[in-house]
Amino acid sequence: MKQSLRTRLFLSITLLIIFFVIATLLVNSLFLGKFYVSQKRAVLLESRDRIVEIYNGDPENISFELENLERNKGLTIYIVGPDFYEFKYNSALRKFNPDRIRIPREHLPLELPFQNDLQSLDVGEYFFNLSTDPRLKTKFLVLASKMNNQEFLLLSTPIAAINESVVIANRFLLFTGILTAILGGIAVYLFSGRFTKPILDLSDIARKMSALDFSVKYPVKSDDEIGQLGHSINSLSDQLDKAISELQEANAKLREDIERERMIDKMRKDFISSVSHELKTPIALIQGYAEGLKLNVNEDEESRNFYCDVIMDETGKMNTLVKDLLDLSQIESGYFKLDKSDFDISLLVERVLDKYQPVLQEKGIIKQVDKRGSPLVNGDKVRIEQVLVNYLNNAIDHVDEARIIRITIAVYADKVRVSVFNSGKPIPDESLDKIWSSFYKVDKARTRAYGGTGLGLSVVKAIMELHNNSFGVANMENGVKFWFEVNIA
């Protein structure tokens, strides 16, 4: 089972607290008694020095000082004469009969197994030993010393009290250890939560970064290791966000380039197919009629003239097709430069209509010109005329029995809009956006009835985009209207 960092931290520190409590109990049991004895030895030595300093041979004169040491230090004091046959002072018995200072030794409960050692002491020397109460069988720590007047000073403290103190200390330490472990565990649990929260927050931010979400940042509130890590994570997030954004942009651009290449390749294939289709028929007709002339299939003059007219007509169509292809290629290549100038759009329209007057009369077309303002415009005059001619040719090819063509010149803000309307069938909605593509024709059979190449509107689109002006087509109630705009000079 996977454990969280908080749980592991809590268990580790709690076990460490328990370990130190147990270790303290063990050390206390093994060494506290010895340490306590060493401290008691120091107390006995200090008391011995004090008594030797104030003792003048009569214990009664210093009885208050002796009693003070007995009560405050927990001592039993004996002063033994040089002959070891009487005790000049015995604090244990003085409590019951303070008038009896000198008591025969055989009446005392204290045994002196180290009497020989006492006799070998010089003045000022001392030693420690253990003695046992013959009645209570209680062990005492005894300090024996020889004073300046050849008397012996015996100071004792019960060892039982020391051992009992060790037991009491161990019990208290065990109680405080358990309490410390519980309170420490609670404190560690709370602290570990506060300690691990920034780590969990950083982990969550890192997880979101792995999912490419760089919106979340760590709030750096300190200069410690966690704060430095948070700052590094934020810096890494910003750098990754920038790098991935740039990579995504590069990928998007690459996909666009690939798609553009695919479109160009498709357009190239469609273009080749369309050009082949458009050239196939006139070439076949020219070849056929030329062979007919060579073989004198028709010997009369009228038939030969007809053959020549067909060859010239198809040659003209091929010439128009090649010219449109060259114009379109030149414009779309980006190397073509416009030759802009100011000119009168109305005069241009009138001149074009004059050129087409014989054709219009031949086909019985009614031309109408509506001028709603005629300011000077700015643009490439030759190319604008080419746009107008293409619109007019398209209108002538598709006019119906009503035979109406209307050219309108209107001013819109800083633009002049020229519209060419012809009465006739509307363009299907699905074809309105496609008619600007090269070689696209609304009639699926690509009939040669109108003699169009399918490039005229593509040339219009290229010229108007080069001028950065709008153009378009709209189905009207009884016909179709093509339009384009030119900047006012």
C-alpha positions as CSV (number, residue, x, y, z in Angstrom):
1,M,0.0,0.0,0.0
2,K,1.4,3.3,-1.0
3,Q,1.9,5.8,1.9
4,S,1.8,9.5,1.5
5,L,4.7,11.7,2.5
6,R,2.7,13.2,5.3
7,T,2.0,9.7,6.7
8,R,5.6,8.6,6.4
9,L,6.8,11.8,8.1
10,F,4.3,11.4,10.9
11,L,5.3,7.8,11.5
12,S,9.0,8.5,11.3
13,I,9.0,11.4,13.8
14,T,6.6,9.6,16.2
15,L,8.7,6.5,16.2
16,L,11.8,8.7,16.7
17,I,10.1,10.3,19.8
18,I,9.2,6.8,21.2
19,F,12.8,5.6,20.6
20,F,14.2,8.6,22.5
21,V,11.8,8.0,25.4
22,I,12.7,4.4,25.6
23,A,16.4,5.2,25.3
24,T,16.0,7.8,28.0
25,L,14.3,5.3,30.3
26,L,17.1,2.8,29.7
27,V,19.9,5.3,30.3
28,N,18.0,6.6,33.4
29,S,17.7,3.0,34.8
30,L,21.4,2.2,34.2
31,F,23.1,5.5,35.0
32,L,20.8,7.7,37.1
33,G,21.6,5.8,40.3
34,K,25.3,6.1,39.7
35,F,25.0,9.8,38.8
36,Y,22.8,10.3,41.9
37,V,25.3,8.6,44.1
38,S,28.1,10.8,42.7
39,Q,25.9,13.9,43.4
40,K,25.3,12.6,47.0
41,R,29.1,12.1,47.4
42,A,29.5,15.8,46.4
43,V,26.9,16.7,49.0
44,L,28.6,14.6,51.7
45,L,31.9,16.2,50.9
46,E,30.4,19.7,51.0
47,S,28.7,19.0,54.3
48,R,32.0,17.5,55.7
49,D,33.9,20.6,54.8
50,R,31.3,22.8,56.5
51,I,31.3,20.8,59.7
52,V,35.1,20.7,59.8
53,E,35.1,24.5,59.4
54,I,32.7,25.3,62.3
55,Y,33.4,22.3,64.7
56,N,35.5,23.2,67.8
57,G,35.2,20.0,69.8
58,D,31.7,20.6,71.3
59,P,28.8,19.4,69.1
60,E,26.3,21.3,71.2
61,N,27.7,24.7,70.1
62,I,26.9,23.8,66.5
63,S,23.8,21.8,67.1
64,F,21.7,24.2,65.0
65,E,24.1,24.0,62.0
66,L,24.2,20.2,62.3
67,E,20.4,20.0,62.4
68,N,20.1,22.3,59.4
69,L,22.4,20.0,57.4
70,E,20.5,17.0,58.5
71,R,17.1,18.3,57.5
72,N,18.1,20.1,54.3
73,K,20.6,17.6,53.0
74,G,18.9,14.4,54.3
75,L,22.0,13.3,56.3
76,T,22.7,11.4,59.5
77,I,25.7,12.8,61.3
78,Y,28.0,10.9,63.7
79,I,31.0,12.4,65.6
80,V,33.1,9.6,67.2
81,G,35.8,10.0,69.7
82,P,39.4,9.0,69.0
83,D,39.1,5.8,71.1
84,F,35.9,4.6,69.2
85,Y,34.2,3.9,72.6
86,E,31.8,6.8,72.6
87,F,29.8,8.9,70.1
88,K,30.1,12.5,70.9
89,Y,27.2,13.2,68.5
90,N,24.5,11.0,67.0
91,S,21.8,12.8,65.1
92,A,19.5,9.8,65.0
93,L,19.2,9.5,68.8
94,R,19.4,13.2,69.5
95,K,16.0,13.5,68.1
96,F,14.6,11.6,71.0
97,N,16.8,12.8,73.8
98,P,18.6,16.0,72.9
99,D,20.3,16.1,76.4
100,R,22.2,12.9,75.7
101,I,25.1,13.9,73.6
102,R,27.5,11.2,74.6
103,I,26.2,7.6,74.2
104,P,28.1,4.4,74.7
105,R,28.9,2.8,71.4
106,E,27.3,-0.6,72.3
107,H,23.9,1.3,72.5
108,L,24.2,2.5,68.9
109,P,22.6,0.8,65.8
110,L,25.5,1.7,63.6
111,E,28.1,-1.0,62.8
112,L,31.7,0.1,62.0
113,P,33.1,-2.7,59.9
114,F,35.6,-0.2,58.5
115,Q,37.0,0.7,61.9
116,N,40.5,-0.4,60.9
117,D,40.3,1.9,57.8
118,L,39.4,4.8,60.1
119,Q,42.4,4.2,62.3
120,S,44.7,4.4,59.2
121,L,43.4,7.8,58.2
122,D,45.5,10.9,58.6
123,V,44.0,14.3,59.6
124,G,41.9,15.7,56.8
125,E,41.7,12.4,54.9
126,Y,38.4,10.7,54.1
127,F,36.9,7.7,52.3
128,F,33.5,6.5,51.2
129,N,32.0,3.2,52.1
130,L,28.7,1.3,52.4
131,S,27.2,0.4,55.8
132,T,24.1,-1.4,56.8
133,D,21.6,-0.7,59.6
134,P,21.6,-3.9,61.8
135,R,17.9,-3.4,62.6
136,L,16.3,-2.1,59.4
137,K,18.9,-3.7,57.1
138,T,19.0,-0.4,55.2
139,K,22.1,0.4,53.2
140,F,23.8,3.8,53.7
141,L,26.4,5.7,51.8
142,V,28.9,6.7,54.5
143,L,31.7,9.3,54.3
144,A,34.3,8.8,57.0
145,S,36.8,11.6,57.7
146,K,39.4,12.3,60.4
147,M,39.2,15.9,61.8
148,N,41.9,18.1,63.3
149,N,41.2,17.1,66.9
150,Q,41.7,13.4,66.1
151,E,37.9,12.8,66.2
152,F,36.1,11.0,63.4
153,L,33.2,12.5,61.4
154,L,30.7,10.0,59.9
155,L,28.1,11.3,57.4
156,S,25.6,8.9,55.9
157,T,22.6,9.1,53.5
158,P,20.3,6.1,52.8
159,I,20.9,4.3,49.4
160,A,17.3,3.2,49.5
161,A,16.1,6.7,48.9
162,I,18.4,7.0,45.9
163,N,17.0,3.8,44.4
164,E,13.5,4.9,45.1
165,S,14.2,8.2,43.5
166,V,15.4,6.4,40.4
167,V,12.2,4.3,40.2
168,I,10.1,7.4,40.8
169,A,12.0,9.3,38.1
170,N,11.6,6.4,35.7
171,R,7.8,6.3,36.3
172,F,7.5,10.0,35.8
173,L,9.7,9.9,32.7
174,L,7.5,7.1,31.3
175,F,4.4,9.1,32.0
176,T,5.9,12.2,30.4
177,G,7.3,10.1,27.6
178,I,3.8,8.8,26.7
179,L,2.3,12.2,27.0
180,T,5.2,13.6,24.9
181,A,4.7,10.9,22.2
182,I,0.9,11.7,22.0
183,L,1.3,15.5,22.0
184,G,4.3,15.2,19.7
185,G,2.4,12.9,17.4
186,I,-0.4,15.4,17.1
187,A,2.0,18.3,16.6
188,V,3.9,16.3,14.0
189,Y,0.7,15.4,12.2
190,L,-0.3,19.1,12.0
191,F,3.2,20.2,11.2
192,S,3.6,17.5,8.5
193,G,0.4,18.7,6.9
194,R,1.7,22.3,6.8
195,F,5.1,21.0,5.6
196,T,3.7,18.7,2.8
197,K,1.0,21.1,1.5
198,P,3.5,23.2,-0.6
199,I,4.9,19.9,-1.9
200,L,1.5,18.7,-2.8
201,D,0.7,22.1,-4.5
202,L,3.9,21.9,-6.5
203,S,3.1,18.3,-7.4
204,D,-0.3,19.4,-8.6
205,I,1.3,22.2,-10.7
206,A,3.8,19.7,-12.2
207,R,0.9,17.4,-13.0
208,K,-1.0,20.2,-14.8
209,M,2.3,21.1,-16.6
210,S,2.5,17.6,-17.9
211,A,-1.0,18.1,-19.3
212,L,0.3,21.3,-21.0
213,D,-1.7,23.5,-18.6
214,F,0.6,26.4,-17.6
215,S,-2.0,28.7,-16.1
216,V,-1.4,27.8,-12.5
217,K,1.6,29.4,-10.7
218,Y,3.0,28.6,-7.2
219,P,2.7,31.6,-4.8
220,V,6.2,32.1,-3.5
221,K,6.0,33.4,0.1
222,S,9.5,32.4,1.5
223,D,13.1,32.3,0.5
224,D,13.7,28.7,1.8
225,E,14.2,25.6,-0.3
226,I,10.4,25.3,-0.9
227,G,10.3,28.9,-2.1
228,Q,13.3,28.4,-4.4
229,L,11.7,25.2,-5.8
230,G,8.4,27.1,-6.4
231,H,10.3,29.9,-8.1
232,S,12.1,27.3,-10.3
233,I,8.8,25.5,-11.1
234,N,7.2,28.9,-12.1
235,S,10.2,29.7,-14.3
236,L,10.1,26.3,-15.9
237,S,6.4,26.7,-16.5
238,D,6.9,30.0,-18.2
239,Q,9.7,28.7,-20.4
240,L,7.8,25.5,-21.3
241,D,4.7,27.6,-22.1
242,K,6.7,29.9,-24.3
243,A,8.5,27.0,-26.0
244,I,5.4,24.9,-26.6
245,S,3.5,27.9,-27.8
246,E,6.2,28.6,-30.3
247,L,6.3,25.0,-31.3
248,Q,2.5,24.9,-31.7
249,E,2.7,28.0,-33.8
250,A,5.5,26.5,-35.9
251,N,3.5,23.3,-36.2
252,A,0.4,25.2,-37.2
253,K,2.4,27.1,-39.8
254,L,3.9,23.9,-41.0
255,R,0.5,22.3,-41.3
256,E,-0.7,25.4,-43.2
257,D,2.3,25.2,-45.5
258,I,1.7,21.5,-46.1
259,E,-2.0,22.1,-46.8
260,R,-1.0,25.0,-49.0
261,E,1.4,22.7,-50.9
262,R,-1.4,20.1,-51.2
263,M,-3.8,22.7,-52.5
264,I,-1.2,24.1,-54.9
265,D,-0.4,20.6,-56.1
266,K,-4.2,19.9,-56.6
267,M,-4.6,23.3,-58.3
268,R,-1.6,22.4,-60.5
269,K,-3.1,19.1,-61.5
270,D,-6.6,20.7,-62.0
271,F,-4.9,23.5,-64.0
272,I,-3.1,21.1,-66.2
273,S,-6.2,19.1,-66.7
274,S,-8.3,22.2,-67.4
275,V,-5.8,23.7,-69.8
276,S,-5.5,20.3,-71.6
277,H,-9.2,20.2,-71.9
278,E,-9.6,23.7,-73.1
279,L,-6.8,23.3,-75.7
280,K,-7.8,19.8,-76.9
281,T,-10.9,20.9,-78.8
282,P,-9.5,23.9,-80.7
283,I,-6.3,22.0,-81.5
284,A,-8.3,19.1,-82.8
285,L,-10.5,21.5,-84.9
286,I,-7.5,23.3,-86.3
287,Q,-5.8,20.1,-87.1
288,G,-8.9,18.6,-88.7
289,Y,-9.8,21.7,-90.9
290,A,-6.1,22.2,-91.8
291,E,-5.9,18.6,-93.0
292,G,-9.1,19.1,-94.9
293,L,-7.7,22.2,-96.7
294,K,-4.5,20.3,-97.5
295,L,-6.4,17.4,-99.0
296,N,-8.8,19.7,-100.8
297,V,-11.8,18.0,-99.2
298,N,-14.0,20.9,-100.4
299,E,-12.8,22.3,-103.7
300,D,-15.3,25.3,-103.8
301,E,-14.2,28.7,-102.5
302,E,-17.0,29.0,-100.0
303,S,-16.1,25.8,-98.2
304,R,-12.4,26.7,-98.1
305,N,-13.3,30.1,-96.6
306,F,-15.4,28.4,-94.0
307,Y,-12.5,26.1,-93.1
308,C,-10.2,29.1,-92.8
309,D,-12.8,31.0,-90.6
310,V,-13.0,28.0,-88.2
311,I,-9.2,27.8,-88.0
312,M,-8.9,31.5,-87.3
313,D,-11.8,31.4,-84.7
314,E,-10.2,28.6,-82.8
315,T,-6.8,30.2,-83.0
316,G,-8.3,33.4,-81.5
317,K,-9.8,31.4,-78.7
318,M,-6.4,29.8,-78.0
319,N,-4.8,33.2,-78.1
320,T,-7.3,34.5,-75.6
321,L,-6.8,31.5,-73.4
322,V,-3.0,31.8,-73.5
323,K,-3.2,35.6,-72.9
324,D,-5.4,35.1,-69.8
325,L,-3.1,32.4,-68.5
326,L,-0.1,34.7,-68.9
327,D,-2.0,37.6,-67.2
328,L,-3.1,35.3,-64.3
329,S,0.3,33.8,-63.8
330,Q,2.0,37.2,-63.9
331,I,-0.4,38.7,-61.3
332,E,-0.4,35.7,-59.0
333,S,3.4,35.3,-59.0
334,G,3.7,38.5,-57.1
335,Y,6.1,40.1,-59.5
336,F,3.5,42.2,-61.3
337,K,3.4,45.9,-60.3
338,L,0.4,48.1,-60.7
339,D,0.7,51.3,-62.7
340,K,-1.7,53.5,-60.7
341,S,-3.0,56.8,-61.9
342,D,-6.0,59.1,-61.6
343,F,-8.6,58.7,-64.4
344,D,-12.3,59.2,-65.1
345,I,-14.2,56.0,-64.7
346,S,-17.2,57.2,-66.7
347,L,-15.0,57.9,-69.7
348,L,-13.5,54.5,-69.4
349,V,-16.9,52.9,-69.3
350,E,-18.1,54.8,-72.4
351,R,-14.9,53.9,-74.3
352,V,-15.4,50.2,-73.6
353,L,-19.1,50.4,-74.6
354,D,-18.1,52.1,-77.9
355,K,-15.7,49.2,-78.7
356,Y,-18.5,46.7,-78.0
357,Q,-21.1,48.7,-79.9
358,P,-21.0,46.5,-83.1
359,V,-21.3,43.3,-81.0
360,L,-24.2,44.7,-79.0
361,Q,-26.1,45.8,-82.1
362,E,-25.5,42.5,-83.8
363,K,-27.0,40.6,-80.8
364,G,-29.8,43.1,-80.3
365,I,-28.6,43.9,-76.7
366,I,-30.1,46.9,-75.0
367,K,-27.4,48.8,-73.1
368,Q,-28.2,51.0,-70.1
369,V,-25.8,53.3,-68.2
370,D,-26.7,54.7,-64.8
371,K,-24.3,57.3,-63.4
372,R,-24.9,58.2,-59.8
373,G,-21.8,60.3,-59.5
374,S,-18.6,60.1,-61.5
375,P,-15.6,61.3,-59.6
376,L,-12.0,60.6,-60.6
377,V,-10.7,57.3,-59.3
378,N,-7.2,56.0,-58.7
379,G,-5.9,52.6,-59.9
380,D,-4.2,50.8,-62.8
381,K,-6.4,52.0,-65.7
382,V,-5.4,49.1,-68.0
383,R,-6.2,46.5,-65.4
384,I,-9.5,48.1,-64.4
385,E,-10.5,48.2,-68.1
386,Q,-9.6,44.5,-68.2
387,V,-11.9,43.8,-65.3
388,L,-14.7,45.8,-67.0
389,V,-14.2,44.0,-70.3
390,N,-14.3,40.5,-68.6
391,Y,-17.6,41.5,-66.8
392,L,-19.0,42.8,-70.1
393,N,-18.0,39.7,-72.0
394,N,-19.5,37.5,-69.3
395,A,-22.8,39.5,-69.5
396,I,-22.9,39.3,-73.3
397,D,-22.4,35.5,-73.1
398,H,-25.2,34.9,-70.6
399,V,-27.8,37.5,-71.4
400,D,-31.3,36.0,-72.0
401,E,-34.1,36.9,-74.4
402,A,-34.8,40.2,-72.6
403,R,-31.2,41.2,-73.8
404,I,-30.7,43.9,-71.2
405,I,-27.2,44.9,-70.0
406,R,-27.0,47.7,-67.4
407,I,-23.8,49.4,-66.2
408,T,-24.1,51.4,-63.0
409,I,-21.6,53.8,-61.5
410,A,-22.3,54.7,-57.8
411,V,-20.3,56.4,-55.0
412,Y,-20.0,54.7,-51.6
413,A,-17.9,56.7,-49.0
414,D,-14.3,56.7,-50.4
415,K,-15.1,54.1,-53.1
416,V,-16.7,54.0,-56.5
417,R,-18.7,50.9,-57.3
418,V,-19.1,49.8,-60.9
419,S,-21.8,47.1,-61.5
420,V,-22.5,45.2,-64.7
421,F,-26.0,43.6,-64.8
422,N,-27.4,41.3,-67.4
423,S,-30.9,39.8,-67.6
424,G,-30.7,36.0,-67.5
425,K,-30.8,32.9,-65.3
426,P,-29.5,33.2,-61.8
427,I,-26.2,31.5,-60.8
428,P,-26.8,28.4,-58.5
429,D,-26.0,29.3,-54.8
430,E,-23.5,26.5,-54.6
431,S,-21.6,28.0,-57.5
432,L,-21.4,31.7,-56.3
433,D,-18.1,31.2,-54.5
434,K,-16.6,28.8,-57.1
435,I,-17.0,30.9,-60.2
436,W,-13.9,32.9,-59.2
437,S,-11.8,29.7,-59.5
438,S,-9.7,29.1,-62.7
439,F,-11.5,27.1,-65.4
440,Y,-14.7,26.8,-63.4
441,K,-17.9,26.9,-65.4
442,V,-21.4,26.7,-64.1
443,D,-22.4,24.4,-67.0
444,K,-21.0,21.0,-66.0
445,A,-20.7,19.9,-69.7
446,R,-18.3,22.8,-70.3
447,T,-20.2,23.7,-73.4
448,R,-18.5,25.8,-76.0
449,A,-21.7,27.7,-76.8
450,Y,-20.3,30.9,-75.3
451,G,-16.7,30.5,-76.2
452,G,-15.5,31.3,-72.6
453,T,-12.3,29.9,-71.2
454,G,-13.2,30.0,-67.5
455,L,-10.3,32.3,-66.6
456,G,-11.9,35.7,-67.0
457,L,-13.3,35.9,-63.4
458,S,-10.1,34.4,-62.0
459,V,-8.2,37.3,-63.6
460,V,-10.8,39.8,-62.1
461,K,-10.2,38.3,-58.7
462,A,-6.4,38.6,-59.0
463,I,-6.6,42.2,-60.2
464,M,-9.0,43.3,-57.5
465,E,-7.0,41.6,-54.7
466,L,-3.9,43.4,-56.1
467,H,-5.8,46.7,-55.7
468,N,-7.0,45.7,-52.2
469,N,-10.6,46.4,-53.3
470,S,-13.8,44.4,-53.0
471,F,-15.6,42.6,-55.8
472,G,-18.5,40.2,-56.0
473,V,-21.6,38.8,-57.6
474,A,-25.3,38.8,-56.7
475,N,-28.4,37.1,-58.1
476,M,-31.1,39.7,-58.8
477,E,-34.8,39.3,-59.4
478,N,-34.5,39.0,-63.2
479,G,-30.7,38.5,-63.7
480,V,-27.2,38.6,-62.3
481,K,-25.1,41.5,-61.2
482,F,-21.3,41.5,-61.0
483,W,-19.5,44.5,-59.3
484,F,-16.1,45.8,-58.3
485,E,-14.9,48.9,-56.4
486,V,-12.2,51.4,-57.1
487,N,-10.6,54.0,-54.7
488,I,-11.7,57.6,-55.2
489,A,-8.7,59.7,-56.3
